Amino acid sequence: MASGQWEVVGKNKKSQNGKMKNTNEDKKSIKIGPKLEDLIPASQIKSYYDGMEIDNTTKTKEKKKDSEKKSKKQEKKEPSKPKPPKTIAEALEAIDATEVANIIATNKLRFSNAPLVWLKELANFLNSKIPIDIDDPTFSNLPPNYPVSVLPIDIRASLDNVLRDAGKANTQLFFDVTLTALANDMSRGQSVNGHRLLLQMLALENSEFCITSLPKSVSLRNSYQNRPPIGLSLLWALGQGGHNNFADGMKVWQEIFLPIIELKNYTKYIIAYLSNHLDRHARMDDTRVSQEQLFAMFDTINSKRNGLSKEMSSDLIKQLIKYKDIYFSKSGNKLQVTFNQFMKKLPNQYLSGTNLDPYNQVIVESLVNCLALDDSCNATWRQLFSRCSKQCATLIEYIDTNWAEVSRKLKHKSLKITVTQYKEVCGEFLKGKKKDETVVKANRICQDILDRMTSRKRFPWMWAILFLLVGITGLISYDVSRVNGNFPKSTTGQLLNDLGLLEHSQKAWQKSLSSSARGYIWLETNIPIYYTQAVEFSKPYSQLSKDLFTIGVKKTGILYGNMKEYVIEKTPVVIATIDQYIPGTVETIQTYFVSGVDTIKIYSNEYYQVVAKYLTTKVFVGDWAPEILQVKTQLALNATRSQVNEYFHWFREQVHTYSKIP
């Protein structure tokens, strides 16, 4: 109490170190300390606190800037992710060749006695590296060997080596297994481009792989033919063997492709494959078609064509024509049996004009080919007059209708004998009471063909002599006609009279006419003989020239084909290079081009319709109607033909008259 304050009476607590602790005094000492307001004037206190706030704000901004700089540095350090490939070519370019080689080497070490395991692991690796969705499983708008054609060289070398090391028996088994895996993986929605690549490589190298297990392939096709993407992929894979082997490609087409040609999702590709296959092998020397294969193709297409649309059926007939041309180009000159079989394939009815459908027209053209290549087929034809009278009438009618084209192919001497005998057969039939309309038409057609062959102009140069004589005669006649037919008063006559040659010229003129007439008759009689001898003498040389020309054309065709394949192979590379440096350029150009073509088609069609309507309604009406013009033209042609014939007969009479003058 000495200090004037209260004191606590009792024992003081000791601290942990043995000293007394007074908490109240400590608190008082904190509270008793001087305040800032007591030491600094009020005007400076405000500025002091404002300065502290500014410092705190500045430090906060600096911290934000530092954090932003750190985040930017981290972003720069992080590597940019590569763009995913859009095409198979880009995906193949992105694959590391060293990685492929290492995977192959590792699998060989781990499974040294199991080549199938190497190939399956390789296929799985390629599937994972080429995860590209394919819209067209047949790659119809790309080169024939795509995607192998865009495979990098070093990767392809590694794949070729591992396929070779696996052995032919193992690769054959792997081909069948992979074909099934292709269908199964596609049904699960998995990537199968690795399967496609390896199947194509195997088929191109060993075309027989595609036909070794045809029953299994047919069963697999039947299982997935209701799923077009899978079915088309199977057809594409099996059809790859046809690139290098004509027979294997045709075998696959007939056994795998053809049975489902009537399914709309497959028709276009099946016909397009056959077209490309025939075009690719038509010029090759090892391409052969046997007689049995030819008739089997005719029968097969005849059974399938009615189940297709008109357009697709027409395209299929065009491929039959190509197939037929390949047969005749390599068939030789013994075609009597072929002619006999084709004649029996024609329906037992007279076909002409629109009644001759495209399929039967191909048969008739085949008969003409037999007659052109083997002259002995005419004898076979004569033996069939009684048994195949209507079919013979169809062939006769086709020859007459297409005389300008067919006459150059056939040997006229043999054809004349055949037509003459057929006309005699028709004449015997016409002696009966019942006259068949077909026989009447055939008899008339035979006479037309005989007339054409009889009046055929063998020596066109004789017309030049005729025109020359007509020209000279015309000039002199014009000169004489100006003086009312008095030759001495004409310019020609006066000139000759002044020269004292009129009388002699008249005698010379008569003599020249007489000599010219006798010379013309001699030429008409003897020139055909000398012409025949000249043709026989030059025939070997002309044949040699023809063979040399054929060889030159074939070599040119091969060179063109090689250049075409090279351009097709390099076009995707060029397009990929352009797209790499200027992305989107190719697609833009294609878009504009397609748009431009479509626009031109639309406007061209509109203008065509307008012009056609104007011509039909404003121009070709009345006296200018097509029917009237046709009648007038026909009358003019008939009159011209009649006048020419009359003049020609008159000319021959004059020749014979002057030839009798001594």
C-alpha positions, 0 to 999 in steps of 0.5 A: 500500500506504500505506493497507493495501490492495492496489493494481492495478499497470498503466495506468489506463483513461481514460473517454470524457472523459479521466478515469480510471474506478474501478468498484470504488470506485464499487461500494464507495461504494454498499455502504458507505452506511448502512442503514435498520436502523442509523438507525431503531429496529426497532419503527418499521421495521415501522410504516413498511413497513405504511404504505407498503403501505396507501398503495399499496393506497389508490392502487390503489383510487383508480385502479380507481374512476377507470377505472370512472367513465371507462367509465361516462361513455363508456357514457353518451355512446354512443347507444342502438341503436334497436329493429328494427321488427316490422311493416311499419307500424313500418318505414314510420314509421321511414323518413325522408321527406326521405331518400326525397325526396333519393334520388328527386331524385338519381336524376332528376338522374343518370338524367334520361332513364331513369324505370325506373332511378328506380323500380328504385332506389326499390324497392331502397331500400324493400326495404332499409328494410322487412326484415320477414318476412311469415307471410301473403303475402295479409294476410288479417287486415288491411285490404284496402288494407294496406300502402298504408293505413299508408304515411305521408302525406309518403312516399306523396306522394313515391311518387305524384309519382315514379310520375306523373312516370315516365309510364303506359307506363313504370309499366306496364313497371315493374309487369311487371318488378317482378312478376317481381322479386318472385318471383325475389327471394323465391326467393333469400330477399331482402326484397320488401316494397318490391316489394309496396308499389309493385305495390299502389300501381300496381294501385290507381291503374291496375287495367288493369295487372293484365290487360294482360299476362295471358299473362306473368302466367299463365306466371309463376304456373305457374313458381311455383305449387308454392311457395305463398308466392311463388304467393300473393304473385303472386295478391295483387299481381295481385288488387289491381286489383279493389279499384276495378274490378269487371270487371278483378278478375273478369278476373284471378280467372277467368284467374289464380286459377280455374285453380289453385283445386283446389290445396289451398294456394290454394283458401281464398284464391281463394274468399275473394277472390271473396267479398270482391270481390262484396261490395265491388262489389255495391252499386255502380251501375257493377257489371255482369254480362252474360248471357255472363259469367253462363253462363260463370261457371255452366259454370266453377264446375260444372266445378271444384266436384267437385274441391273439398272439401264445405265449399269447394264449398259456399262456392263455390256461395254466391259463385255466388249472389252473382254471379247476384244482381248479374246480376238486379239490373241485368238489366232485364225482358227475360229470355226468352233467359236463362230458356230457357238456364237451363232447358236447363242443368238435367239431363234428370231430375226433381230433388226434395228431396235429389236437388236439389244446391246447384248445380242449386238455384241454377239453379232459383232463377235460373228463379224470378228470371226469372219474377218479373222478366219475366212474359213468361217464363211464355209461354217456359216453356209452349213448353218443356213438351214438350221439357223436361218433367222440367226443368219438373217440377223447377221446379214441385216447387220452387215448390210446396215453397217456396210461402211464399217464392216466391208473393210474387215471382211474378204469380199470374195468369200462374202460374195459366195456366202451371200449368193448361196444364202440368196439361193436358199431364200429363193427356194423358200419363197417358191412355196405358197407361204412366204415368210416375212423374214425370208423376204427381207433377207432375200432383199438384203442379200440383193442389196449387198451383192449390188454394193459389191458389184458396183464397188469403185475399185480404182478411184483414180479413174474418176480423175481421168473422167473429170479431166476429160469432162473439164476439157470438153466443158471448156471447148463446149462453152466456147462453141456454145457462145457462137451457137455451136459453130466450131469454126467461128469459136475462139478455138476454131478461129485460132486453129484456122489462123494457124492453118490447123483447123482441118488438121485439128478436126482430124486430130480431134477425131483421132484423139477421141478415137484413140482416147476411147480405145485407150479408156476401154483398154485401161478399163479391161487391163488395169485390174489385172496389173493392179492385182499383180502389184498388190500381190507383189507389195503384200509382204512389204505392206505387211512388214510396214504394218507390223512395224507400225503396230510395234511402234504403237504398242511401244508408244502405248507402253511409254504413255502408260508408264508416264500416266502411272508415274503422274498418278503416283506422284500427284498425291506427293505434289498435292501433299507438298502444296498443302504443307506449305499453303494449307487448304489451297488444293481443297479451295481450288478443287471447290472452285473448279467443281463449282465452276464446272457445275455453273457452266453445265447449268448455264449451258443446259439453259442456253441449249434449251432456249436455242433448241426451243427457238429453232423448233418454234421459230426457224424449222417450221412450215417449209423448213420443217425437218420432215419437209427438208428431209423429203426435199433432200432425199428427192435432190439426192435421188435426182442427182444420182439419176443424172449422174448415172444417165451421164455415165451411160451416155459417156460410155456410149460415146466412148464406144462410138468414138472407139470404132472410128479408124 
